[in-house]
């Protein structure tokens, strides 16, 4: 509950010296709290959608979730630098869209796509509810559609958006640029419309080598560190090619790669204690 974390709900009403917190008992008895929690609903079960038809899997929380999102955007103006990424909220209950991602610190949970600013503030978010065939089209991938939804409230202002290679692609960056959002991030070399001559099989790079390709205001580059680092950006002018051993001496400020990490670390710190106990 908030900043006071205990192992179980019953511990908040415990009389043991090492656990005793008088605030909870003075506010409400334990049994009354558990009774309210047991019957707490945010939707009318009689309005349950037909399972035989495609429906909103978050329908029981949709009203509250949308209200939170609207409040996040209504009372705060985000900073210039934004980041899009995914986060796993630890959850071991029974929902069909629970995810298992072994490489994450919290392997079981609900995946949420978030738009955060450099203070760590969550400006918008979307819950991943399973494969969404409706958002993906021939010209737009599912991740492209997610980024467009998350950035719909910050268009036309000139924000700078950072993302990792899970989201970034040339088509997405072109789309965001038309909406006056500059972008930067790592990218996978096999993304559609990426320069084919920047592939690892075509280039024989030594550590520090930089190769650059441009198209209009969009720049794609590969820099060889311990392995190849592919970047896509339309924030800065194309850098010169050459050999630059460290990030500090590179022609493009490759330390900007840390921007998304810094933003996301701050956001993660702010939500790490919000673990659901049920």
C-alpha positions in Angstrom: 0.0 0.0 0.0 1.8 3.1 -1.2 5.2 3.5 0.2 4.7 1.1 3.1 5.3 -2.3 1.6 4.5 -5.5 3.6 4.4 -9.1 2.5 0.7 -9.7 2.9 -2.4 -7.6 3.4 -2.9 -9.0 6.8 0.4 -7.6 7.9 -0.9 -4.0 7.7 -3.1 -4.8 10.7 -0.6 -6.9 12.5 0.2 -6.1 16.2 3.7 -7.5 16.0 6.3 -4.8 17.0 8.2 -5.2 13.8 5.1 -4.8 11.6 2.8 -2.6 13.6 1.4 0.4 11.7 -1.5 2.1 13.7 -2.7 4.1 10.7 -4.5 1.2 9.0 -6.3 0.0 12.1 -7.4 3.5 13.0 -8.8 4.1 9.5 -10.7 0.8 8.9 -10.9 -2.6 10.4 -9.1 -5.4 8.5 -12.3 -7.5 8.0 -14.2 -4.5 6.5 -11.3 -3.7 4.2 -11.1 -7.3 2.9 -14.9 -7.4 2.5 -14.9 -4.3 0.3 -11.9 -5.6 -1.6 -13.7 -8.9 -2.3 -16.7 -7.2 -3.9 -15.0 -4.2 -5.5 -16.1 -3.9 -9.1 -15.7 -1.2 -11.7 -18.1 -2.6 -14.3 -21.5 -4.2 -14.3 -21.2 -7.9 -14.8 -24.6 -8.0 -16.4 -23.0 -6.1 -19.3 -20.4 -8.8 -19.9 -19.6 -9.0 -23.6 -20.2 -12.2 -25.6 -17.1 -14.4 -25.4 -18.0 -15.8 -28.9 -17.3 -12.3 -30.4 -14.2 -10.3 -30.4 -14.4 -8.0 -27.4 -12.3 -5.7 -25.1 -10.4 -8.0 -22.7 -10.0 -5.1 -20.3 -13.7 -4.3 -20.2 -13.9 -4.7 -16.4 -11.3 -2.0 -15.9 -11.7 0.0 -19.1 -13.6 2.9 -17.5 -11.1 3.4 -14.7 -8.1 2.9 -17.0 -9.3 5.5 -19.5 -10.1 7.9 -16.7 -6.5 7.6 -15.4 -5.1 8.2 -18.8 -7.2 11.3 -19.4 -6.1 12.7 -16.0 -2.4 12.1 -16.7 -2.7 14.1 -19.9 -5.1 16.8 -18.6 -3.0 18.0 -15.6 0.6 17.8 -17.0 2.5 19.1 -20.0 5.4 16.7 -20.8 9.0 17.9 -21.4 10.6 18.0 -24.8 12.3 14.6 -24.6 10.0 11.6 -24.5 10.5 7.9 -24.6 8.3 4.9 -25.7 8.9 1.5 -24.2 7.3 -1.5 -22.6 7.1 -2.5 -19.0 6.0 -5.6 -17.2 3.8 -5.1 -14.2 4.2 -8.1 -11.9 0.9 -10.1 -11.8 0.4 -13.8 -11.1 -3.4 -13.9 -11.3 -5.5 -15.5 -14.0 -6.0 -13.3 -17.1 -5.7 -14.5 -20.6 -3.3 -11.6 -21.6 -0.7 -12.3 -18.8 2.8 -12.4 -20.3 5.8 -14.6 -19.7 9.0 -12.9 -20.7 12.1 -14.8 -19.4 14.6 -12.0 -20.0 12.7 -9.5 -17.9 13.4 -9.2 -14.1 9.6 -9.6 -13.5 9.0 -12.6 -15.8 5.2 -13.0 -15.2 2.9 -10.0 -15.5 0.9 -7.7 -17.6 2.7 -5.8 -20.4 2.1 -2.1 -20.7 3.3 0.2 -23.4 4.1 3.6 -22.0 5.0 7.1 -23.1 7.2 8.9 -20.5 9.0 12.2 -20.3 12.5 12.8 -18.8 11.1 13.2 -15.3 9.7 9.7 -15.4 6.1 10.9 -15.6 3.8 8.5 -17.5 1.9 10.6 -20.0 0.0 7.8 -21.8 -0.2 4.1 -21.7 -1.8 1.1 -23.4 -2.2 -2.5 -22.0 -1.1 -5.3 -24.3 -4.2 -7.6 -24.6 -2.8 -10.2 -27.0 -2.2 -10.2 -30.7 -4.1 -7.3 -32.2 -4.9 -8.1 -35.9 -7.0 -5.0 -36.3 -4.2 -2.5 -35.6 -1.7 -4.1 -38.1 -2.1 -3.5 -41.8 0.0 -4.0 -44.9 1.5 -0.5 -44.4 1.6 -0.4 -40.6 3.0 -2.9 -38.1 1.4 -3.4 -34.7 4.3 -1.6 -33.0 3.9 1.3 -35.5 0.2 1.5 -34.5 1.1 1.5 -30.8 3.5 4.4 -31.1 0.9 6.4 -33.1 -1.7 5.9 -30.4 0.7 6.8 -27.6 1.9 10.0 -29.4 -1.5 11.2 -30.6 -1.7 13.8 -27.8 1.8 15.3 -28.4 1.6 15.8 -32.2 2.5 19.1 -33.8 4.6 20.6 -30.9 8.1 19.4 -31.8 8.8 16.8 -29.2 11.8 14.5 -29.5 11.0 10.9 -29.1 13.4 8.1 -28.2 12.7 4.4 -28.6 14.5 1.0 -28.9 14.7 -1.4 -31.8 11.5 -3.1 -30.8 9.5 -0.1 -32.2 11.7 1.9 -34.6 11.5 1.6 -38.4 12.0 4.1 -41.3 8.2 4.2 -42.0 7.4 5.0 -38.4 10.0 7.8 -38.3 8.7 9.3 -41.5 5.1 9.1 -40.1 6.2 10.8 -36.9 8.1 13.5 -38.8 5.0 14.4 -40.7 3.3 14.9 -37.3 6.2 17.2 -36.2 7.7 14.6 -33.8 11.5 14.1 -34.2 12.7 10.6 -33.4 15.9 8.7 -32.5 16.7 5.2 -31.5 18.3 1.9 -32.2 16.9 -0.1 -35.1 17.1 -3.7 -36.4 19.0 -3.9 -39.7 16.3 -6.1 -41.3 13.5 -3.6 -40.9 11.6 -2.8 -44.0 13.1 0.1 -46.0 16.4 0.0 -44.2 19.5 0.3 -46.5 20.5 -3.2 -47.5 24.1 -2.3 -47.9 24.4 -1.6 -44.1 23.9 -5.3 -43.3 26.6 -7.2 -41.4 27.2 -9.4 -44.4 27.9 -6.5 -46.7 30.2 -4.5 -44.4 33.4 -5.7 -42.9 33.8 -3.3 -40.0 36.5 -2.9 -37.4 35.9 -1.5 -34.0 35.1 2.2 -34.2 34.0 2.3 -37.9 31.0 4.3 -38.8 29.0 4.0 -42.0 26.1 6.4 -42.8 23.2 6.4 -45.3 20.7 9.3 -45.7 17.3 9.7 -47.3 15.9 13.2 -47.1 16.1 14.2 -43.4 16.4 10.6 -42.2 19.8 9.2 -41.3 20.6 5.5 -40.8 24.0 4.5 -39.5 26.0 1.6 -38.1 28.8 1.9 -35.6 31.0 -1.0 -34.6 31.5 -1.2 -30.9 31.9 -4.7 -29.5 29.2 -5.5 -32.0 27.3 -3.5 -34.6 25.0 -0.7 -33.2 22.4 0.4 -35.7 20.7 3.8 -35.3 18.0 5.7 -37.0 17.4 9.5 -36.5 16.0 12.6 -38.0 17.0 14.9 -35.1 20.5 15.9 -36.3 22.5 16.4 -39.5 24.2 13.3 -41.0 27.6 12.7 -39.4 30.8 12.0 -41.3 32.0 8.5 -41.8 35.3 7.3 -40.4 36.8 5.5 -37.4 35.9 6.6 -33.9 37.0 4.3 -31.2 34.7 5.6 -28.4 31.3 7.1 -28.1 32.8 10.4 -26.9 34.8 10.9 -30.1 32.0 9.8 -32.5 30.7 12.4 -35.0 27.2 11.8 -33.9 26.5 12.1 -30.2 26.1 8.4 -29.6 25.7 9.1 -25.9 22.1 10.0 -26.8 21.6 6.3 -26.9 21.5 6.5 -23.1 18.6 9.0 -23.2 15.9 6.4 -23.5 17.6 4.3 -20.7 17.7 7.3 -18.4 14.1 8.2 -19.0 12.9 4.6 -18.6 15.0 4.0 -15.5 13.4 7.0 -13.8 9.9 5.8 -14.8 10.7 2.2 -13.5 11.9 3.6 -10.2 8.6 5.5 -9.7 6.5 2.4 -10.4 8.6 -0.4 -8.9 6.8 -0.3 -5.5 3.3 -0.4 -7.1 3.1 -4.2 -6.9 -0.4 -5.6 -6.7 -1.1 -7.6 -3.6 -4.3 -9.6 -3.7 
